[in-house]
Amino acid sequence: MTTFVDRVELHVAAGNGGHGCASVHREKFKPLGGPDGGNGGRGGDVVLVVDQDVTTLLDYHHSPHRKATNGKPGEGGNRSGKDGTDLVLPVPDGTVVMDGHGNVLADLVGQGTTYVAGQGGRGGLGNAALASARRKAPGFALLGEPGVARDVVLELKTVADVALVGYPSAGKSSLISVLSAAKPKIADYPFTTLVPNLGVVTAGSTVYTIADVPGLIPGASEGRGLGLEFLRHVERCSVLVHVLDTATLESDRDPATDLDVIEAELRAYGAGLEDRPRIVVLNKIDVPDGRDLAEIIRPELESRGYQVFEVSAVSHEGLKELSYALAKIVADTRAAQPVQESTRVVIRPQAVDDAGFTVTAEEDDLFRVRGEKPERWVRQTDFTNDEAVGYLADRLNRLGVEAALLKAGAKPGDGVAIGPDEDAVVFDWEPTMAAGAEMLGRRGEDHRFDAPRAAVTRRRDKQAERDDAEAEYRDFNPFE
């Protein structure tokens, strides 16, 4: 049964915003009470938060679909809808958030670090908030925006100061068990360790974390064994420790060859590991043949520039020296890191020539309008209400969309699409350049939409007159 998962695909959906309410105050002896529709509530966000108590992504492996709650709709009496509840998802320290194409969206390191994976939709305004001196009693309200729904990939990269690498059964788990309080599974067969083990080591005044990477064998960077799945866990380390088995029973292996193989796999994997400090640990010197081999191979490794330690996880020989040497490297690395500056607020004012939208001419006499405001206004419009559609036309006209369409060469009857290809609102453009509340009729109506209907009605009436005249001519008999 799977107990450790370090990569999952998560499907998140933020809550939808609640719809605004279109209501008129009704009270005895007050026939003109005015609009009192409340605003809709905001939809809940989906938030990823680093939690030190969480060490695996297993929960999201079993339940990959997560959704926040929707905002409640507004009500009459100026009662706003309740906001949706944010969905907080705890993730391990060192979780990387990516989109489906592998682009990094966030790198979550440090307790309490957050990332909003899905933004909740805005609540729609009620007709009380839409009332103005010219539009005293709107007969419509704005719809709530849908929440963001997206697929993200969560990938865990262990946050450790020291990473132990080496062949299976080289003794990495045994070293962690004696250097720290971690209790990994230890056995005498390869691939005993199936998940990275993490331990905390105290050496003098320095406290650091140590982890092992299971399953490194030749070809690991290409997917052989388990190495490719866990090599990402060494990317954040300050120092790499090669654990070499000096008591292996395999005749075709020796510590120097093992070191060359593992180094080749690390170079093939990349990820900037070539500049990390290296330490070589010759393990299992409690075995007589292992001690002899360690003494023979040590001068060669030191001639390559490696700092070499002979240790035994069984007799604890050499562990104190190794622990303090690692602590010194970790402390030096931490001291060399730049001091993090306090958060600065960067203000980027909008350019004076930025209209906030773009108009692009496409094929088949279609003009596409893209921009945050036009697309949001379209999503919040109730197209079954003429007054709401007229209000949208007013807003687009004031923003300059109609003038931009004329400048781009749009003609009456051309198609205009607002929004992306898969979710655009398309209509035939009829330039009017007229806007304002004086175009309104009764609540929920707009005279600008009466003209096309009247024209259709007149055409139908004329066609009916012609049909009647033709019927009378066919029925006419001059001999009666």
DABELHU-V294518 format. One record per backbone hydrogen bond with DSSP energy under -0.5 kcal/mol. NH is the residue of the N-H (numbers start at 1). CO is the residue of the C=O. E is the energy in kcal/mol with one decimal. If there is no record, write none. Layout:
((NH,CO,E) (NH,CO,E))
//
This chain:
((8,154,-2.2) (10,8,-0.6) (10,152,-3.5) (11,64,-3.0) (12,10,-0.7) (12,150,-2.3) (13,66,-1.7) (14,148,-2.8) (15,44,-2.7) (17,145,-3.3) (18,41,-3.2) (20,142,-2.7) (21,38,-2.3) (23,21,-0.7) (25,34,-3.4) (27,30,-0.7) (30,27,-2.3) (33,25,-0.8) (33,30,-0.5) (35,136,-0.6) (36,23,-2.2) (37,23,-0.7) (38,75,-1.8) (40,124,-3.1) (41,72,-3.0) (43,121,-2.9) (44,69,-2.5) (46,118,-2.4) (47,45,-0.6) (47,87,-2.9) (48,115,-3.2) (49,89,-2.3) (50,113,-2.3) (51,91,-2.7) (54,51,-1.8) (57,5,-2.7) (60,57,-0.6) (61,57,-1.1) (61,58,-0.5) (62,58,-1.7) (63,59,-2.0) (66,11,-2.7) (66,64,-0.6) (68,13,-2.4) (69,85,-1.2) (71,16,-3.3) (72,82,-3.0) (74,19,-2.6) (75,79,-3.0) (78,36,-3.8) (79,75,-1.2) (80,78,-0.7) (81,39,-3.0) (84,42,-4.3) (87,45,-3.4) (88,86,-0.7) (89,47,-3.4) (89,87,-0.6) (90,88,-0.6) (91,49,-2.5) (93,54,-0.5) (94,108,-2.4) (95,92,-1.1) (95,108,-0.9) (96,155,-3.3) (97,106,-3.2) (98,96,-0.5) (98,153,-2.5) (99,103,-2.0) (102,99,-1.7) (105,97,-3.4) (106,97,-1.6) (108,95,-2.9) (108,106,-0.5) (109,107,-1.0) (112,50,-1.9) (113,110,-2.1) (115,48,-1.8) (117,46,-1.7) (117,115,-1.0) (118,46,-1.6) (121,15,-2.6) (124,18,-2.9) (127,21,-2.2) (128,37,-1.2) (129,126,-0.7) (130,126,-1.1) (131,127,-0.7) (132,135,-2.5) (136,134,-0.6) (142,125,-2.5) (143,380,-2.8) (145,122,-2.8) (148,119,-2.4) (150,12,-2.2) (152,10,-2.9) (153,98,-3.2) (154,8,-2.6) (154,152,-0.5) (155,96,-2.4) (155,153,-0.5) (156,6,-2.9) (157,94,-2.1) (157,155,-0.5) (158,156,-0.5) (160,158,-1.1) (161,209,-0.9) (162,209,-1.9) (163,239,-2.1) (164,211,-3.1) (165,163,-0.5) (165,241,-2.7) (170,167,-1.4) (175,171,-1.9) (176,172,-2.1) (177,173,-2.0) (178,174,-1.4) (179,175,-2.2) (180,176,-2.0) (181,200,-0.5) (192,189,-0.7) (194,192,-0.6) (199,210,-2.8) (201,208,-3.4) (203,201,-0.5) (203,206,-2.9) (206,203,-1.8) (208,201,-2.5) (210,199,-2.9) (211,162,-2.4) (212,197,-1.4) (213,164,-2.2) (214,212,-0.6) (216,166,-0.8) (217,215,-0.6) (220,217,-1.8) (222,219,-1.2) (223,220,-1.6) (224,219,-2.3) (226,215,-0.9) (227,215,-1.3) (227,224,-0.7) (228,224,-0.5) (230,226,-0.9) (230,227,-0.9) (231,227,-1.8) (233,230,-1.7) (234,231,-1.8) (235,232,-1.2) (237,234,-1.1) (238,161,-2.5) (239,161,-1.5) (240,277,-2.9) (241,163,-2.8) (242,240,-0.6) (242,279,-2.9) (243,165,-2.7) (243,241,-0.7) (244,242,-0.7) (244,281,-3.0) (246,244,-0.7) (246,283,-1.6) (248,245,-0.5) (251,249,-0.5) (253,250,-1.3) (258,254,-2.5) (259,255,-2.3) (260,256,-2.1) (261,257,-2.4) (262,258,-2.4) (263,259,-2.4) (264,260,-2.0) (265,261,-1.9) (266,262,-2.2) (267,263,-2.3) (268,264,-2.1) (269,265,-1.9) (270,266,-1.8) (273,270,-1.0) (275,272,-0.7) (276,273,-1.3) (277,238,-0.8) (279,240,-1.9) (280,307,-2.5) (281,242,-3.3) (282,280,-0.5) (282,309,-3.1) (283,244,-2.7) (283,281,-0.9) (285,311,-1.6) (287,284,-1.3) (291,287,-2.2) (292,288,-2.0) (293,289,-2.3) (294,290,-2.1) (295,291,-2.1) (296,292,-1.6) (297,293,-2.6) (298,294,-1.8) (299,295,-0.5) (301,297,-1.9) (302,298,-2.5) (303,299,-1.8) (304,300,-0.8) (304,301,-0.6) (305,302,-1.4) (306,301,-1.7) (307,278,-0.6) (308,306,-0.6) (309,280,-2.3) (311,282,-2.4) (311,309,-0.6) (312,317,-1.7) (316,312,-1.3) (319,316,-1.2) (322,318,-1.7) (323,319,-2.8) (324,320,-2.2) (325,321,-2.0) (326,322,-2.3) (327,323,-2.0) (328,324,-2.1) (329,325,-1.8) (330,326,-2.5) (331,327,-2.6) (332,328,-2.5) (333,329,-2.3) (334,330,-2.5) (335,331,-2.3) (336,332,-1.6) (337,333,-0.8) (337,334,-0.6) (346,344,-0.6) (347,345,-0.6) (348,346,-0.6) (349,347,-0.6) (354,351,-1.6) (355,353,-0.8) (358,370,-2.7) (360,368,-2.5) (362,366,-3.6) (366,362,-0.6) (366,363,-0.6) (367,415,-2.6) (368,360,-3.1) (369,417,-3.3) (370,358,-2.2) (370,368,-0.5) (375,371,-2.0) (376,372,-2.2) (377,373,-2.9) (378,374,-2.0) (379,375,-1.9) (380,376,-1.4) (381,378,-1.4) (383,381,-0.9) (385,382,-1.6) (386,384,-0.6) (386,444,-0.9) (387,444,-0.7) (389,385,-2.0) (390,386,-2.6) (391,387,-2.2) (392,388,-1.9) (393,389,-2.3) (394,390,-2.3) (395,391,-2.2) (396,392,-2.6) (397,393,-2.3) (398,394,-2.6) (399,395,-1.9) (400,396,-0.9) (400,397,-0.7) (401,396,-2.4) (404,400,-2.0) (405,401,-2.2) (406,402,-2.0) (407,403,-2.2) (408,404,-1.9) (409,406,-1.1) (410,405,-2.6) (413,429,-3.2) (414,411,-2.5) (415,365,-1.7) (416,427,-2.7) (417,367,-2.7) (418,425,-2.2) (419,369,-2.0) (419,417,-0.6) (423,420,-0.7) (424,421,-0.7) (425,418,-2.0) (426,424,-0.6) (427,416,-2.1) (429,414,-3.0) (439,436,-1.4) (440,437,-1.8) (441,442,-0.6) (441,445,-1.0) (445,442,-2.4) (447,439,-2.8) (449,446,-1.9) (450,447,-1.6) (451,447,-1.2) (452,448,-0.5) (453,449,-0.8) (454,450,-3.2) (455,451,-2.6) (456,452,-2.1) (457,453,-2.6) (458,454,-2.8) (459,455,-2.2) (460,456,-2.2) (461,457,-2.6) (462,458,-2.5) (463,459,-2.2) (464,460,-2.4) (465,461,-2.3) (466,462,-2.3) (467,463,-2.3) (468,464,-2.4) (469,465,-2.4) (470,466,-2.5) (471,467,-2.1) (472,468,-2.3) (473,469,-2.2) (474,470,-2.2) (475,471,-1.8) (476,472,-0.9) (480,477,-1.4))
//
